[in-house]
Amino acid sequence: MIVLRAVAIGLLTALLQAPATAVPERYVDHHGVVRFYCCGPLHPALQCQPGTFCDIELSPTEGLFVHPVADQSEWQIEATQGYGAHILFEPIRVGARTMLWIHTTQHDYYVWLEGVARTEHAVYGFSYPPAPPPPLPAPVPTPTPTPSPTPAPLRGAYKVTGSAPFAPTRVANDGTRTYVFLPRLAEYPVLLALDRSGTTATVNYAIHDGADGGRTYIVPGLVDRMVLVIGTGKSTEEVRIEHE
């Protein structure tokens, strides 16, 4: 803190000895606050009359944690700390003049304080360059569609024995799966595997409903002999399928 004040006093001394420069552009906002451009090379002149405290208000996003530095032999200077701080100043006489250094979390301000007989404004602030626009979002890469695997051609060399209404319209395989295509039915049969001795065994199969209302049984693997069955006992109906 001592080092900062020493550096600031040295800079203020040099600025006080420098010739006066042009007053930077300013305007009065709709709250009556006189605002100076914060970031230019020129130093604004803030006027205040004896017997009246004038105010410098900082942006709510700007923090003040170091007491402002100036020649206080002819000026009374008070400041709050934190974000959106206020700095109060008052001259003890007309004609008093000093340079005030304000160090915040975002800027270093150097402003002239001038004691005048009468001033129309007592609240000062700063204006800032517009914030840069937010960066454009990175373009979302268009995913390359994964091509659907080309189904293997179906081979249909199967003999169907039986004239039941649920007889398949087609039986085929693609080298890894066996397909049994059935017409549209009110009741669908059960598919069983059939060995050469005529013994049946359960077989796993998936069921796919077609757009035409029919149904396809998809058996993993190649099955040479199968039977479609509806009913039990004497009312059993069956259709046999055999790979040729």
C-alpha positions as CSV (number, residue, x, y, z in Angstrom):
1,M,0.0,0.0,0.0
2,I,2.8,2.4,0.9
3,V,4.6,1.7,-2.4
4,L,1.3,2.2,-4.4
5,R,0.8,5.6,-2.7
6,A,4.4,6.6,-3.3
7,V,4.1,5.7,-7.0
8,A,0.8,7.5,-7.3
9,I,2.1,10.7,-5.6
10,G,5.0,10.7,-8.0
11,L,2.7,10.4,-11.0
12,L,0.4,13.1,-9.6
13,T,3.3,15.5,-9.1
14,A,4.4,15.0,-12.7
15,L,0.9,15.5,-14.0
16,L,0.4,18.6,-11.9
17,Q,3.6,20.1,-13.4
18,A,2.5,19.1,-17.0
19,P,0.7,21.7,-19.2
20,A,-3.1,21.6,-19.2
21,T,-4.6,19.5,-21.9
22,A,-7.9,19.6,-23.7
23,V,-11.0,18.4,-21.7
24,P,-12.2,15.0,-22.9
25,E,-15.6,14.5,-24.3
26,R,-18.4,14.3,-21.8
27,Y,-22.1,14.1,-21.6
28,V,-24.9,14.3,-19.0
29,D,-27.0,11.1,-18.7
30,H,-30.7,10.9,-17.9
31,H,-29.9,10.7,-14.2
32,G,-28.0,14.0,-14.3
33,V,-24.6,12.3,-13.9
34,V,-21.8,14.0,-15.9
35,R,-19.9,11.2,-17.6
36,F,-16.4,11.3,-19.0
37,Y,-15.0,8.7,-21.4
38,C,-12.9,6.5,-19.1
39,C,-10.1,5.2,-21.3
40,G,-8.7,8.1,-23.4
41,P,-5.4,9.9,-23.0
42,L,-7.0,13.1,-21.6
43,H,-7.8,13.8,-18.0
44,P,-11.3,15.0,-17.2
45,A,-11.8,18.1,-15.0
46,L,-14.3,17.6,-12.2
47,Q,-15.6,20.9,-10.7
48,C,-16.9,21.3,-7.2
49,Q,-17.8,24.3,-5.0
50,P,-16.8,24.8,-1.4
51,G,-19.4,23.7,1.1
52,T,-20.7,21.0,-1.2
53,F,-19.6,17.4,-1.4
54,C,-19.4,16.2,-5.0
55,D,-19.5,12.5,-5.9
56,I,-17.7,10.2,-8.3
57,E,-19.7,7.0,-8.7
58,L,-18.1,3.8,-10.0
59,S,-19.6,1.0,-12.0
60,P,-21.4,-1.7,-10.0
61,T,-18.9,-4.2,-11.5
62,E,-15.9,-2.2,-10.5
63,G,-14.2,-2.6,-7.1
64,L,-12.4,0.1,-5.1
65,F,-10.1,-1.3,-2.4
66,V,-7.4,1.4,-2.3
67,H,-8.1,4.9,-1.0
68,P,-7.9,7.5,-3.7
69,V,-4.7,9.6,-3.6
70,A,-4.6,13.4,-4.0
71,D,-3.1,16.5,-2.4
72,Q,-5.5,16.9,0.6
73,S,-4.2,20.2,1.9
74,E,-7.0,21.9,0.1
75,W,-9.4,19.0,-0.5
76,Q,-11.5,16.8,1.7
77,I,-11.7,13.3,0.1
78,E,-13.7,10.4,1.4
79,A,-14.4,7.0,-0.3
80,T,-16.4,3.9,0.3
81,Q,-14.9,0.6,-0.5
82,G,-16.1,-2.4,-2.5
83,Y,-18.0,-2.7,-5.8
84,G,-20.0,0.3,-7.0
85,A,-18.1,2.6,-4.6
86,H,-18.6,6.4,-4.3
87,I,-15.8,8.9,-3.9
88,L,-16.8,12.2,-2.2
89,F,-14.7,15.3,-2.6
90,E,-14.9,19.0,-1.6
91,P,-12.5,22.0,-2.0
92,I,-11.8,24.3,0.9
93,R,-11.5,27.3,-1.4
94,V,-12.3,28.5,-4.9
95,G,-9.3,28.0,-7.1
96,A,-8.0,24.9,-5.4
97,R,-6.8,22.4,-7.9
98,T,-5.3,18.9,-7.7
99,M,-5.0,15.6,-9.5
100,L,-6.9,12.6,-8.1
101,W,-5.7,9.0,-8.7
102,I,-8.3,6.3,-8.4
103,H,-7.1,2.7,-8.6
104,T,-9.9,0.1,-9.1
105,T,-10.1,-3.6,-10.1
106,Q,-10.6,-2.5,-13.7
107,H,-9.0,0.9,-14.3
108,D,-6.6,3.5,-13.1
109,Y,-8.2,7.0,-13.3
110,Y,-6.4,10.3,-13.2
111,V,-8.8,13.2,-12.9
112,W,-8.4,16.9,-12.2
113,L,-10.3,18.4,-9.2
114,E,-11.1,22.1,-9.5
115,G,-12.7,24.3,-6.9
116,V,-15.1,26.8,-8.4
117,A,-17.6,29.3,-7.0
118,R,-20.6,27.5,-8.5
119,T,-21.2,24.3,-10.4
120,E,-24.4,23.0,-11.9
121,H,-23.5,19.3,-11.4
122,A,-22.3,17.4,-8.4
123,V,-22.3,13.8,-9.5
124,Y,-19.7,12.4,-11.9
125,G,-19.0,9.1,-13.5
126,F,-17.4,7.4,-16.4
127,S,-18.5,6.0,-19.7
128,Y,-16.9,2.9,-21.2
129,P,-16.4,1.5,-24.7
130,P,-19.1,-1.0,-25.7
131,A,-18.3,-4.6,-24.7
132,P,-17.2,-6.8,-27.6
133,P,-19.9,-9.0,-28.9
134,P,-19.9,-12.5,-27.5
135,P,-18.0,-15.0,-29.7
136,L,-20.0,-16.9,-32.2
137,P,-20.7,-20.4,-31.2
138,A,-18.5,-23.0,-32.8
139,P,-20.3,-24.6,-35.7
140,V,-21.7,-27.9,-34.8
141,P,-20.2,-30.5,-37.1
142,T,-22.8,-32.4,-39.1
143,P,-22.4,-36.0,-38.2
144,T,-21.7,-38.3,-41.1
145,P,-24.5,-40.7,-41.3
146,T,-23.5,-44.3,-40.7
147,P,-24.5,-46.2,-43.8
148,S,-27.0,-49.0,-43.1
149,P,-25.4,-52.4,-43.6
150,T,-26.4,-53.9,-46.9
151,P,-28.4,-57.0,-46.1
152,A,-27.1,-60.2,-47.6
153,P,-29.2,-61.6,-50.4
154,L,-31.7,-64.1,-49.4
155,R,-31.5,-67.7,-50.7
156,G,-34.8,-69.7,-50.8
157,A,-34.3,-73.4,-51.4
158,Y,-36.9,-74.8,-49.0
159,K,-39.6,-77.3,-49.4
160,V,-43.0,-76.6,-47.7
161,T,-45.3,-79.6,-47.0
162,G,-48.8,-78.9,-45.8
163,S,-51.8,-76.9,-47.0
164,A,-52.9,-75.2,-43.8
165,P,-53.8,-71.6,-44.2
166,F,-50.8,-70.6,-42.2
167,A,-48.4,-72.1,-44.7
168,P,-45.5,-69.6,-45.3
169,T,-45.5,-67.6,-48.4
170,R,-41.7,-67.9,-48.5
171,V,-38.8,-69.4,-46.6
172,A,-35.2,-68.2,-47.1
173,N,-31.9,-67.5,-45.4
174,D,-29.1,-64.9,-45.7
175,G,-26.3,-67.2,-44.6
176,T,-26.6,-66.4,-40.9
177,R,-30.4,-66.2,-40.3
178,T,-33.4,-68.1,-41.4
179,Y,-36.6,-66.2,-42.4
180,V,-40.1,-67.6,-42.5
181,F,-42.6,-65.3,-44.2
182,L,-46.2,-65.8,-43.1
183,P,-49.4,-64.2,-44.6
184,R,-51.8,-62.0,-42.6
185,L,-53.5,-64.4,-40.2
186,A,-56.0,-64.2,-37.3
187,E,-53.9,-66.7,-35.4
188,Y,-50.2,-67.3,-35.9
189,P,-48.5,-70.7,-35.5
190,V,-45.6,-71.7,-33.3
191,L,-42.3,-72.4,-35.0
192,L,-40.3,-75.5,-33.8
193,A,-37.1,-77.1,-34.9
194,L,-37.4,-80.6,-36.2
195,D,-34.7,-83.2,-36.2
196,R,-34.4,-86.2,-38.6
197,S,-36.1,-88.5,-36.2
198,G,-39.2,-86.2,-36.1
199,T,-38.6,-84.9,-32.6
200,T,-39.4,-81.3,-32.2
201,A,-37.5,-78.7,-30.1
202,T,-38.1,-75.1,-29.2
203,V,-36.2,-72.5,-31.2
204,N,-35.6,-68.9,-30.5
205,Y,-36.9,-66.5,-33.1
206,A,-37.7,-62.8,-33.5
207,I,-41.1,-61.6,-34.9
208,H,-41.3,-58.8,-37.4
209,D,-44.6,-57.4,-38.4
210,G,-44.7,-56.3,-42.1
211,A,-46.4,-53.4,-43.7
212,D,-48.7,-55.7,-45.6
213,G,-50.1,-57.1,-42.3
214,G,-48.1,-60.3,-42.6
215,R,-45.5,-61.5,-40.2
216,T,-41.9,-62.8,-40.4
217,Y,-40.2,-65.2,-38.0
218,I,-36.4,-64.5,-37.9
219,V,-34.4,-67.4,-36.6
220,P,-30.7,-66.8,-35.6
221,G,-28.7,-69.4,-37.4
222,L,-29.5,-71.9,-40.2
223,V,-32.2,-74.4,-39.5
224,D,-32.6,-77.2,-42.0
225,R,-35.9,-78.7,-40.8
226,M,-38.8,-76.8,-39.0
227,V,-42.5,-77.2,-38.4
228,L,-45.2,-74.6,-37.9
229,V,-47.9,-75.8,-35.4
230,I,-51.3,-74.6,-34.3
231,G,-53.5,-76.5,-31.8
232,T,-52.9,-79.6,-29.7
233,G,-53.9,-83.2,-29.8
234,K,-56.2,-84.3,-32.5
235,S,-56.9,-80.7,-33.6
236,T,-53.2,-80.1,-34.3
237,E,-52.4,-78.6,-37.7
238,E,-48.9,-78.4,-38.9
239,V,-46.8,-77.3,-41.9
240,R,-43.3,-78.8,-42.4
241,I,-40.4,-76.9,-43.8
242,E,-37.2,-78.6,-45.1
243,H,-34.1,-77.1,-46.6
244,E,-33.4,-78.8,-50.0
